[in-house]
């Protein structure tokens, strides 16, 4: 009963604004009796379908503020031209923010300008009572935000939890999933997502299809254990470090790079006959070495005066004042965890044995 009253209130606002034709008003009056169809994974939902599901969600939230309902009505005014899926998605997120204070705060925190190092926590995505329609589209919103921040691991984790049947803009969901998989070098998964986007999805924007085709070609040409793969992994490590990440995942990536490089070097040496120089491993070495290390034509024995090399402290040490000044500069210009990382690196460097026992 309450649901029917709330829907009626929404209809009153629309009627005051003069935004809906009579047949659509009649359709919305029967909203409580209509079971919204699951959206197909290959076609974007229509304007009527998105508007119906969004207003149903507003009614279920129990919104009674007339000003909020008026703002919602203005958002969903009858457009002159059919809106794109991206426009419908933006309208849906704006409606969620108008109807729910926590969503409004979260959406405002997901700004790309002057973004903090750590993204906002998305605890609202754990609210099961919000409904699958809300959770799917807010997951797409948050995943898109994380992808723009180049936080591809977190973005992919969020996007994979959003069912295609419940999102307003399935093309965007597939595109940003493909972007994350491409950057993370998930070749098989990325090619499958791109194929679904390009071949099994309607209404894909041209910029999405163009970039997706380029990513498809790029992934298809990517070879395992190649210098190209190593270079991409190095770029990925650099991205992670710029995000302030120095944990086990980054160290694992670095180890993978070293192992791959070692294997590549070993293969090159085997192809060159065990590392010998020249064709067939031949070299220009003399059969007997010179007896004395002298310059040709020189009359002097080639000796130099020994210098008194004193131990002036361990390698890498700084005077106390200089060390304090450097730490102060680090504390001023970088976040606190960077100082910890630098201290740890300095300790390891100080304890590392020097080359050739020096």
C-alpha positions in Angstrom: 0.0 0.0 0.0 2.8 2.4 0.9 4.6 1.6 -2.3 1.4 2.5 -4.3 1.1 5.8 -2.4 4.7 6.7 -3.1 4.4 5.9 -6.8 1.3 8.1 -6.9 3.3 11.0 -5.3 6.0 10.6 -8.0 3.2 10.7 -10.7 1.8 13.9 -9.2 5.2 15.6 -9.5 5.5 14.5 -13.2 2.0 15.7 -13.9 2.8 19.1 -12.4 5.9 19.3 -14.5 4.0 18.2 -17.6 6.7 15.7 -18.5 4.9 12.5 -19.2 2.3 11.6 -21.8 -1.0 10.1 -20.6 -0.1 6.6 -21.7 3.1 6.6 -19.7 1.3 7.9 -16.7 -1.0 5.0 -16.9 1.9 2.6 -17.2 3.5 4.0 -14.1 0.3 3.7 -12.2 0.5 0.0 -12.7 4.1 -0.1 -11.7 3.4 -2.0 -8.5 1.9 -4.8 -10.5 4.5 -4.9 -13.3 7.5 -7.2 -13.0 10.4 -5.6 -14.8 12.0 -7.9 -17.3 15.7 -8.8 -16.9 17.6 -6.9 -19.5 19.4 -8.9 -22.1 23.2 -8.9 -22.1 23.5 -7.8 -25.7 21.1 -4.9 -25.9 20.9 -1.7 -23.9 17.6 -1.1 -22.1 15.1 1.4 -23.4 14.3 4.7 -21.9 10.9 3.5 -20.6 12.5 0.5 -19.0 15.3 2.5 -17.3 12.8 5.2 -16.1 10.4 2.5 -14.7 13.1 0.7 -12.8 14.7 3.9 -11.4 11.4 5.3 -10.2 10.5 2.0 -8.7 13.7 2.1 -6.7 12.9 5.7 -5.6 9.5 4.5 -4.4 11.0 1.5 -2.6 13.3 3.9 -0.7 10.3 5.6 0.8 11.2 9.1 -0.5 8.4 11.6 0.5 10.2 14.9 0.2 8.3 16.8 -2.5 11.4 18.9 -3.5 13.4 15.7 -4.1 10.5 14.2 -6.1 10.3 17.4 -8.2 14.0 17.2 -8.9 13.7 13.5 -9.9 10.8 14.5 -12.2 12.9 17.1 -13.9 15.7 14.6 -14.5 13.3 12.2 -16.3 11.5 14.8 -18.4 10.5 13.7 -21.8 13.6 14.4 -24.0 13.5 15.8 -27.5 15.9 13.1 -28.8 16.3 9.5 -27.5 19.1 9.6 -25.0 22.1 7.3 -25.3 22.8 4.5 -22.8 25.5 6.7 -21.2 23.1 9.5 -20.7 20.5 7.2 -19.1 23.2 5.8 -16.8 24.2 9.3 -15.7 20.5 10.1 -15.0 20.2 6.9 -13.0 23.2 7.7 -10.8 21.9 11.3 -10.3 18.5 9.9 -9.2 20.2 7.6 -6.7 22.1 10.5 -5.3 19.0 12.7 -5.0 17.0 10.0 -3.2 19.7 8.7 -0.9 22.1 10.9 1.3 24.8 8.2 1.6 24.9 7.8 -2.2 25.1 11.5 -2.7 28.1 11.7 -0.4 29.8 8.8 -2.1 29.2 10.1 -5.6 30.6 13.5 -4.5 33.7 11.8 -3.1 34.4 10.0 -6.4 35.7 13.1 -8.1 38.7 12.8 -10.4 40.0 16.4 -9.7 42.4 16.5 -6.8 41.7 12.8 -6.0 43.3 11.5 -2.8 45.8 8.7 -2.8 43.3 6.2 -1.4 39.9 6.0 -3.1 36.7 6.4 -1.1 35.4 3.2 0.6 32.3 1.7 -1.2 30.5 0.3 1.8 27.2 1.1 0.2 27.9 -1.7 -2.4 27.5 -4.2 0.5 23.9 -3.2 1.3 21.9 -6.1 0.0 18.6 -4.4 0.8 19.5 -1.7 -1.8 18.5 -4.1 -4.5 20.3 -5.7 -7.5 19.5 -2.7 -9.8 21.1 -0.2 -7.5 24.1 -2.4 -6.7 24.8 -3.2 -10.3 24.8 0.4 -11.6 26.7 1.8 -8.6 29.3 -0.9 -9.1 29.6 0.3 -12.7 30.0 3.9 -11.5 32.6 3.0 -8.9 34.5 0.6 -11.3 34.6 3.3 -13.9 36.0 5.7 -11.4 38.7 3.3 -10.3 39.6 2.6 -13.9 40.1 6.3 -14.5 42.4 6.3 -11.5 44.4 3.4 -13.1 43.5 1.2 -10.1 42.8 -1.7 -12.5 42.9 -4.5 -10.0 40.2 -2.9 -7.8 38.2 -1.7 -10.7 38.1 -5.2 -12.3 37.0 -6.7 -9.0 34.1 -4.3 -8.7 33.0 -4.5 -12.3 33.0 -8.3 -12.3 30.3 -8.2 -9.6 27.9 -6.2 -11.8 25.5 -8.4 -13.8 25.1 -7.2 -17.4 21.3 -7.7 -17.2 21.0 -5.1 -14.4 23.2 -2.3 -15.7 21.8 0.6 -17.7 24.9 0.8 -19.9 26.2 -2.7 -20.7 28.6 -1.3 -23.3 30.5 0.7 -20.7 30.6 -2.2 -18.3 32.2 -4.4 -21.0 34.5 -1.7 -22.2 36.0 -0.8 -18.8 36.4 -4.5 -18.0 38.3 -4.9 -21.2 40.5 -1.9 -20.3 41.4 -3.4 -17.0 42.1 -6.8 -18.4 44.3 -5.3 -21.2 46.4 -3.3 -18.7 46.8 -6.4 -16.4 47.8 -8.5 -19.4 44.9 -10.9 -18.9 45.0 -12.0 -22.6 42.4 -14.8 -22.6 39.8 -12.9 -20.5 40.4 -9.6 -22.3 39.9 -11.1 -25.7 36.7 -12.8 -24.6 35.3 -9.5 -23.1 36.3 -7.5 -26.3 34.6 -10.1 -28.5 31.4 -9.8 -26.5 31.6 -6.0 -26.7 32.2 -5.9 -30.4 30.1 -8.8 -31.7 27.3 -9.3 -29.1 26.5 -5.8 -27.8 24.3 -3.2 -29.5 24.6 0.5 -29.2 28.4 0.5 -28.6 29.8 4.1 -29.0 32.3 4.5 -31.8 35.1 5.5 -29.4 34.6 2.3 -27.4 34.6 0.1 -30.5 37.7 1.8 -31.9 39.7 1.5 -28.8 38.4 -2.1 -28.2 39.6 -3.1 -31.7 43.0 -1.7 -31.0 43.2 -3.6 -27.6 42.1 -6.7 -29.4 44.9 -6.5 -31.9 47.4 -5.7 -29.2 46.4 -8.7 -27.0 46.4 -11.0 -30.0 50.0 -10.1 -30.9 51.2 -10.3 -27.3 53.6 -13.2 -26.8 54.5 -14.8 -23.5 58.1 -14.5 -22.2 58.9 -11.8 -24.7 60.6 -8.4 -24.3 57.2 -6.8 -25.1 55.6 -8.5 -22.1 58.6 -7.6 -19.9 58.3 -3.9 -20.9 54.5 -4.0 -20.1 55.2 -5.5 -16.7 57.7 -2.9 -16.0 55.2 -0.2 -16.9 52.7 -1.9 -14.6 55.1 -2.0 -11.7 55.8 1.7 -12.3 52.0 2.4 -12.2 51.7 0.5 -8.9 54.6 2.4 -7.3 53.1 5.7 -8.4 49.9 4.6 -6.5 52.1 4.1 -3.4 52.1 0.3 -3.5 55.2 -1.6 -2.5 53.7 -4.8 -1.1 53.9 -8.4 -2.0 52.1 -8.0 -5.3 54.6 -5.5 -6.6 57.5 -7.5 -5.4 56.0 -10.6 -7.1 55.8 -8.7 -10.4 59.4 -7.5 -10.0 60.5 -11.1 -9.5 58.6 -12.2 -12.6 60.4 -9.6 -14.6 63.8 -10.7 -13.4 63.0 -14.4 -14.1 61.8 -13.6 -17.6 64.8 -11.5 -18.3 67.1 -14.2 -17.1 65.4 -16.7 -19.4 65.6 -14.4 -22.3 69.3 -13.8 -21.8 69.9 -17.5 -21.5 68.2 -18.2 -24.8 70.2 -15.5 -26.5 73.4 -17.0 -25.2 72.4 -20.4 -26.4 71.6 -19.1 -29.8 75.0 -17.4 -30.0 76.9 -20.6 -29.2 77.2 -20.3 -25.4 78.0 -16.6 -25.3 81.1 -16.7 -27.6 81.6 -13.6 -29.7 81.8 -13.5 -33.5 80.6 -16.1 -36.0 81.0 -19.7 -34.8 82.2 -18.5 -31.4 85.6 -17.4 -32.8 87.4 -14.6 -31.0 90.4 -12.4 -31.7 92.2 -13.4 -28.6 95.9 -14.0 -28.7 97.2 -17.4 -27.8 99.5 -16.0 -25.2 98.9 -12.9 -23.1 101.4 -10.0 -22.7 104.0 -10.5 -20.0 103.7 -6.9 -18.7 100.9 -4.4 -18.8 102.6 -1.7 -20.8 101.5 0.7 -23.5 103.0 -0.1 -26.9 106.0 2.1 -27.6 106.3 3.3 -24.0 109.7 3.3 -22.3 108.4 3.6 -18.7 107.3 0.5 -16.8 103.8 1.8 -16.6 103.6 1.9 -12.8 101.9 4.6 -10.8 102.5 5.8 -7.3 100.3 4.0 -4.8 97.8 6.3 -3.0 96.9 6.2 0.6 93.2 5.3 0.4 91.7 5.7 3.9 88.4 4.3 5.1 86.2 7.4 5.2 83.1 5.5 6.4 80.8 2.9 4.8 79.4 3.3 1.3 76.3 5.5 1.2 76.8 7.2 4.6 76.0 10.9 5.0 77.1 13.3 7.7 74.4 13.5 10.5 73.4 17.0 9.4 73.0 16.1 5.8 71.1 12.9 6.7 68.7 14.9 8.9 68.1 17.5 6.1 67.4 14.7 3.6 64.8 13.1 5.8 63.2 16.4 6.4 62.8 17.0 2.7 61.3 13.5 2.3 58.8 14.1 5.1 57.8 17.4 3.5 57.4 16.3 -0.1 56.1 12.7 0.2 53.4 10.8 2.2 54.6 9.1 5.4 54.7 5.6 4.0 57.3 6.7 1.5 59.7 7.6 4.3 59.3 4.1 5.7 60.1 2.5 2.3 63.2 4.7 1.8 64.5 3.8 5.3 64.0 0.1 4.6 65.8 0.4 1.3 68.7 2.3 2.9 69.1 -0.4 5.5 69.2 -3.1 2.9 71.7 -1.1 0.8 74.0 -0.6 3.8 74.0 -4.3 4.6 74.4 -5.5 1.1 78.0 -6.8 0.4 79.9 -4.7 -2.1 80.9 -6.0 -5.5 84.3 -7.9 -5.7 84.5 -7.9 -1.9 85.4 -4.2 -1.7 
